[in-house]
Amino acid sequence: MEIGISTFVETTPNVTTGQVISHAQRIREVVEEIVLADQVGLDIFGVGEHHREDYAASAPAVILAAAASQTKRIRLTSAVTVLSSDDPVRVFQDFATLDAISNGRAEIMAGRGSFIESFPLFGYDLDDYDELFDEKLDLLLKIRDSEKVTWKGKHRPSIHQLGIYPRPVQNPLPVWIGSGGTPESVARAGQLGLPLVLAIIGGSPLQFEPLVRLYKKVAARAGHDISKLPVASHSHGFIAESNEMAAEKFFPSTQQAMQKLGRERGWGPYTRETFDAARSFKGALYVGDPMTVAKKMIHLRKDVGITRFMLHVPVGTMPHKDVMRAIELLGKEVAPIVREEVTKWEQQ
């Protein structure tokens, strides 16, 4: 089971002081976090693309490239690339360049994104939301599979027998599909034979098990080898020396971030009761001491079918030293427990 980190590089106000960290400082901190994740043996680090004041990562490939030359083993991915409002040619070129710098450790996680700011920013109509993603994913996969491309679509100028460079070290360059958990997006990934990432950030993780089964069923029908199709989870969480410490450190910024999002989307208040229920064994928050988090991750592997786990930390702005400590604990204490137990289970 692969284990790693994802981040949206948030720059929300400090819950205690009200101060807002600069985008530049937070980006530099994230590079340090990626380097540490590599040093403690984690498998993957993902940076999400956003185009808002409270997120600093509008160009994940650039941040990942800054870390690529300072790391040796960890894989580097977007989480996600908002493909609908981007140019697949540039996406491929950016990540092929990252693949060269990292010597074959780049990945693309393509998704629609949970925010819509990028659509007016780059001149796209939200009425074309679904059509844009389908068309641009088709072009991205054609570029990945062939050095010279001929393609015609509705929302981008046509390409006729043109070469797309540089070519990546990996052949093919990995492209994952990020999904919020709709059957349609899961089935699309299965039909195309692409690895799947599920955003498991609410409710019970067990609710996603039927989606994993659907994904594999559709993939098998399409003729793909499902043993070669990994399924990842992107889940909020935080690790500290004790369950109580983890909860007390993680709740304030999480509540602040979720309350703001809730006001934008019409959700109810995010309370401590909501938080505590989510960090219970059956909930979707992975918050606690190393053993608590490890047991929940093992449960996710055995009962849902997740083969890659990405702990999303922080949610909102947290002290950099606390985030670094959580990464250290994930790599040094949680990952060995999970890998040993999952290996035993798979060998039975």
C-alpha positions as CSV (number, residue, x, y, z in Angstrom):
1,M,0.0,0.0,0.0
2,E,1.4,3.4,-1.0
3,I,1.2,6.2,1.6
4,G,1.7,9.9,1.1
5,I,0.5,13.5,1.6
6,S,-1.7,15.9,-0.3
7,T,-2.0,19.6,0.2
8,F,-3.9,22.6,-1.2
9,V,-1.2,25.1,0.1
10,E,-3.8,27.1,2.0
11,T,-3.2,30.6,3.3
12,T,-6.3,31.2,5.5
13,P,-6.0,33.5,8.5
14,N,-4.3,32.1,11.6
15,V,-7.1,31.1,13.9
16,T,-5.4,32.6,17.0
17,T,-3.8,35.8,15.6
18,G,-5.8,36.5,12.5
19,Q,-2.6,36.9,10.5
20,V,-2.3,35.6,7.0
21,I,0.9,33.9,5.8
22,S,2.1,35.1,2.4
23,H,1.7,32.9,-0.6
24,A,5.5,33.0,-1.1
25,Q,6.2,31.7,2.4
26,R,3.6,29.0,2.3
27,I,5.0,27.8,-1.1
28,R,8.5,27.6,0.4
29,E,7.1,25.7,3.4
30,V,5.4,23.1,1.1
31,V,8.7,22.4,-0.7
32,E,10.2,21.7,2.8
33,E,7.3,19.4,3.5
34,I,7.9,17.5,0.3
35,V,11.6,17.1,1.0
36,L,10.8,15.8,4.5
37,A,8.2,13.3,3.1
38,D,10.8,11.9,0.9
39,Q,13.3,11.6,3.8
40,V,10.9,9.7,6.0
41,G,10.1,7.2,3.2
42,L,6.6,8.3,2.0
43,D,5.6,7.2,-1.5
44,I,3.7,10.2,-2.9
45,F,3.1,13.9,-2.5
46,G,0.3,15.8,-4.2
47,V,-0.3,19.5,-4.7
48,G,-3.7,20.7,-5.7
49,E,-4.4,23.5,-8.2
50,H,-6.6,26.4,-7.1
51,H,-7.1,30.0,-8.3
52,R,-8.3,31.7,-5.1
53,E,-6.7,34.1,-2.6
54,D,-6.8,31.6,0.2
55,Y,-4.8,29.0,-1.8
56,A,-1.2,29.6,-3.0
57,A,-0.8,26.8,-5.6
58,S,-2.1,27.9,-9.0
59,A,0.8,26.1,-10.7
60,P,1.4,22.7,-8.9
61,A,4.0,21.5,-11.4
62,V,6.3,24.4,-10.6
63,I,6.1,23.7,-6.9
64,L,6.7,20.0,-7.4
65,A,9.6,20.8,-9.7
66,A,11.2,22.9,-7.0
67,A,11.1,19.8,-4.8
68,A,12.1,17.3,-7.5
69,S,15.8,18.2,-7.5
70,Q,15.9,18.0,-3.7
71,T,14.2,14.5,-3.4
72,K,15.3,11.1,-4.5
73,R,12.4,8.6,-4.4
74,I,9.0,10.2,-3.7
75,R,6.5,10.4,-6.5
76,L,5.2,13.9,-7.3
77,T,1.6,14.5,-8.5
78,S,-1.0,17.2,-9.0
79,A,-4.0,16.8,-6.7
80,V,-5.8,17.8,-8.9
81,T,-5.0,19.5,-12.2
82,V,-8.2,21.3,-13.2
83,L,-8.1,19.9,-16.7
84,S,-11.4,21.4,-17.8
85,S,-10.0,25.0,-17.7
86,D,-6.4,24.1,-18.8
87,D,-4.7,23.3,-22.1
88,P,-3.8,19.6,-22.3
89,V,-0.8,20.4,-24.4
90,R,0.7,22.6,-21.6
91,V,-0.4,20.2,-18.9
92,F,1.5,17.4,-20.6
93,Q,4.6,19.6,-21.3
94,D,4.7,20.8,-17.7
95,F,4.5,17.3,-16.2
96,A,6.8,15.8,-18.8
97,T,9.3,18.4,-17.7
98,L,8.7,17.6,-14.1
99,D,9.2,13.9,-15.0
100,A,12.6,14.8,-16.5
101,I,13.7,16.8,-13.5
102,S,12.6,14.0,-11.1
103,N,13.9,11.2,-13.4
104,G,10.6,9.5,-13.8
105,R,8.6,10.4,-10.7
106,A,5.8,12.7,-12.1
107,E,2.1,11.9,-12.2
108,I,-1.0,13.9,-13.3
109,M,-4.2,13.7,-11.3
110,A,-6.8,15.1,-13.7
111,G,-10.1,16.3,-12.3
112,R,-12.9,18.9,-12.5
113,G,-11.9,20.5,-9.3
114,S,-14.2,21.6,-6.5
115,F,-14.1,25.3,-7.3
116,I,-15.1,27.2,-10.4
117,E,-12.8,30.3,-10.3
118,S,-10.6,29.0,-13.1
119,F,-13.4,28.9,-15.7
120,P,-14.0,32.7,-16.0
121,L,-10.3,33.3,-15.4
122,F,-9.3,31.4,-18.5
123,G,-12.4,32.2,-20.6
124,Y,-14.5,29.1,-20.3
125,D,-18.3,28.8,-19.9
126,L,-19.6,26.7,-17.0
127,D,-22.4,25.5,-19.2
128,D,-19.7,23.4,-20.9
129,Y,-18.5,21.9,-17.6
130,D,-18.9,18.2,-18.5
131,E,-18.0,18.6,-22.2
132,L,-14.8,20.4,-21.5
133,F,-13.5,17.7,-19.2
134,D,-14.3,14.9,-21.6
135,E,-12.8,16.6,-24.6
136,K,-9.6,17.7,-22.8
137,L,-9.0,14.3,-21.2
138,D,-9.3,12.8,-24.7
139,L,-6.6,15.1,-26.0
140,L,-4.3,14.6,-23.0
141,L,-4.4,10.8,-23.4
142,K,-3.7,11.1,-27.1
143,I,-0.7,13.3,-26.4
144,R,0.5,10.8,-23.8
145,D,0.2,7.9,-26.2
146,S,1.7,9.4,-29.3
147,E,4.6,11.8,-30.0
148,K,2.8,13.3,-32.9
149,V,-0.9,14.1,-32.6
150,T,-3.8,14.8,-34.9
151,W,-6.9,15.9,-33.0
152,K,-10.0,17.9,-33.5
153,G,-12.4,19.2,-30.8
154,K,-14.9,21.9,-30.1
155,H,-13.3,24.0,-27.4
156,R,-9.6,24.1,-28.5
157,P,-8.0,24.7,-31.9
158,S,-7.3,21.5,-33.8
159,I,-3.9,19.9,-34.0
160,H,-2.7,18.2,-37.2
161,Q,0.3,15.9,-37.1
162,L,2.3,18.0,-34.6
163,G,4.9,16.8,-32.2
164,I,4.4,17.5,-28.4
165,Y,7.7,17.8,-26.5
166,P,9.5,17.1,-24.2
167,R,8.6,13.4,-24.0
168,P,8.6,12.1,-20.4
169,V,11.0,9.5,-18.9
170,Q,8.0,7.3,-18.0
171,N,6.2,5.7,-20.9
172,P,3.4,6.2,-20.4
173,L,3.3,9.2,-18.1
174,P,0.8,8.2,-15.3
175,V,-2.6,9.9,-15.5
176,W,-5.0,9.4,-12.7
177,I,-8.7,10.4,-12.5
178,G,-9.7,12.4,-9.4
179,S,-13.4,11.8,-8.4
180,G,-15.6,13.3,-5.7
181,G,-17.4,10.0,-5.7
182,T,-20.0,10.1,-8.5
183,P,-20.7,6.8,-10.3
184,E,-20.3,8.5,-13.6
185,S,-16.7,9.7,-12.9
186,V,-15.8,6.3,-11.4
187,A,-17.2,4.4,-14.5
188,R,-15.3,6.8,-16.8
189,A,-12.0,6.0,-15.2
190,G,-12.8,2.3,-15.4
191,Q,-13.8,2.4,-19.0
192,L,-10.5,4.2,-19.9
193,G,-8.4,1.9,-17.7
194,L,-7.0,4.8,-15.7
195,P,-6.1,4.8,-12.0
196,L,-8.7,6.3,-9.7
197,V,-8.5,8.7,-6.8
198,L,-11.5,9.1,-4.5
199,A,-11.9,12.2,-2.3
200,I,-13.1,10.4,0.9
201,I,-13.7,13.5,3.1
202,G,-17.1,12.9,4.6
203,G,-19.6,10.3,5.8
204,S,-18.4,6.7,6.1
205,P,-15.5,5.5,4.0
206,L,-17.4,2.2,3.6
207,Q,-19.9,4.1,1.4
208,F,-17.2,4.2,-1.2
209,E,-16.7,0.4,-1.4
210,P,-19.6,0.0,-4.0
211,L,-17.9,2.7,-6.1
212,V,-14.6,0.7,-6.1
213,R,-16.5,-2.4,-7.2
214,L,-18.2,-0.5,-10.0
215,Y,-14.9,0.9,-11.1
216,K,-13.3,-2.6,-11.3
217,K,-16.4,-4.1,-13.0
218,V,-16.5,-1.5,-15.7
219,A,-12.7,-1.8,-16.2
220,A,-12.9,-5.5,-16.5
221,R,-15.7,-5.3,-19.1
222,A,-13.6,-2.9,-21.1
223,G,-10.8,-5.4,-21.2
224,H,-8.4,-3.9,-18.7
225,D,-6.4,-5.9,-16.2
226,I,-7.9,-4.7,-12.8
227,S,-4.9,-6.1,-10.9
228,K,-2.9,-3.2,-12.4
229,L,-5.4,-0.5,-11.6
230,P,-4.7,1.1,-8.2
231,V,-7.3,3.0,-6.3
232,A,-6.3,5.9,-4.0
233,S,-8.0,7.9,-1.2
234,H,-7.5,11.6,-0.5
235,S,-8.6,12.0,3.1
236,H,-8.3,14.8,5.6
237,G,-6.3,14.1,8.7
238,F,-3.5,14.9,11.2
239,I,-1.2,12.9,13.4
240,A,0.3,13.8,16.8
241,E,1.7,12.0,19.8
242,S,-1.8,11.4,21.3
243,N,-5.4,11.4,20.1
244,E,-6.2,14.4,22.3
245,M,-3.3,16.4,21.0
246,A,-4.1,15.6,17.4
247,A,-7.7,16.7,17.8
248,E,-6.9,19.9,19.7
249,K,-4.3,21.0,17.1
250,F,-6.3,20.0,14.0
251,F,-9.9,21.1,14.9
252,P,-9.5,25.0,15.0
253,S,-8.2,25.4,11.5
254,T,-10.4,22.7,10.1
255,Q,-13.5,24.3,11.6
256,Q,-12.5,27.7,10.2
257,A,-11.9,26.3,6.7
258,M,-15.1,24.2,6.7
259,Q,-17.2,27.0,8.0
260,K,-16.0,29.3,5.2
261,L,-16.7,26.6,2.6
262,G,-20.1,25.9,4.2
263,R,-21.1,29.6,3.9
264,E,-20.2,29.5,0.2
265,R,-22.1,26.3,-0.5
266,G,-25.0,26.5,2.0
267,W,-23.9,23.8,4.4
268,G,-24.8,23.6,8.0
269,P,-22.3,24.7,10.8
270,Y,-19.2,22.6,11.4
271,T,-19.2,21.8,15.1
272,R,-16.9,20.0,17.5
273,E,-19.5,17.2,17.5
274,T,-19.3,16.9,13.7
275,F,-15.5,16.8,14.0
276,D,-15.4,14.2,16.8
277,A,-17.9,11.9,14.9
278,A,-15.8,12.1,11.8
279,R,-12.6,11.1,13.7
280,S,-14.2,8.0,15.2
281,F,-13.1,4.7,13.8
282,K,-16.0,4.6,11.2
283,G,-15.6,8.3,10.2
284,A,-13.7,9.9,7.3
285,L,-11.2,12.0,9.4
286,Y,-7.8,10.4,10.0
287,V,-6.9,12.3,13.2
288,G,-5.1,10.8,16.1
289,D,-2.0,9.1,17.3
290,P,0.0,6.9,15.0
291,M,-1.7,3.6,16.0
292,T,-5.2,5.1,15.7
293,V,-4.5,6.5,12.2
294,A,-2.7,3.2,11.1
295,K,-5.7,1.1,12.2
296,K,-8.1,3.3,10.2
297,M,-5.9,3.1,7.1
298,I,-5.7,-0.7,7.3
299,H,-9.5,-0.8,7.6
300,L,-9.7,1.3,4.4
301,R,-7.4,-1.1,2.6
302,K,-9.2,-4.2,3.6
303,D,-12.8,-3.1,3.5
304,V,-12.9,-0.5,0.7
305,G,-10.0,-1.7,-1.5
306,I,-7.8,1.4,-1.3
307,T,-4.2,0.7,-2.5
308,R,-2.8,4.3,-2.1
309,F,-3.6,6.6,0.9
310,M,-3.0,10.3,0.7
311,L,-3.3,12.2,4.0
312,H,-4.5,15.7,3.3
313,V,-2.8,18.0,5.8
314,P,-3.3,20.8,6.8
315,V,-6.9,21.8,6.4
316,G,-6.7,25.6,6.7
317,T,-3.6,27.2,8.0
318,M,-1.6,25.3,10.7
319,P,1.9,26.0,12.1
320,H,4.5,24.6,9.7
321,K,6.2,22.8,12.6
322,D,3.0,20.9,13.4
323,V,2.5,19.9,9.7
324,M,6.2,18.7,9.5
325,R,5.7,16.6,12.7
326,A,2.6,15.0,11.3
327,I,4.5,14.1,8.1
328,E,7.4,12.7,10.2
329,L,5.0,10.5,12.2
330,L,3.2,9.3,9.1
331,G,6.4,8.2,7.5
332,K,8.3,6.8,10.5
333,E,5.5,5.3,12.7
334,V,2.2,5.0,10.8
335,A,3.5,3.7,7.4
336,P,5.6,0.8,8.8
337,I,2.6,-0.5,10.8
338,V,0.3,-0.2,7.8
339,R,2.7,-1.8,5.3
340,E,3.5,-4.8,7.6
341,E,-0.2,-5.5,8.4
342,V,-1.3,-5.1,4.8
343,T,1.5,-7.3,3.5
344,K,0.5,-10.1,6.0
345,W,-3.2,-9.8,5.0
346,E,-2.4,-9.9,1.2
347,Q,-0.2,-13.0,1.7
348,Q,-2.9,-15.0,3.5
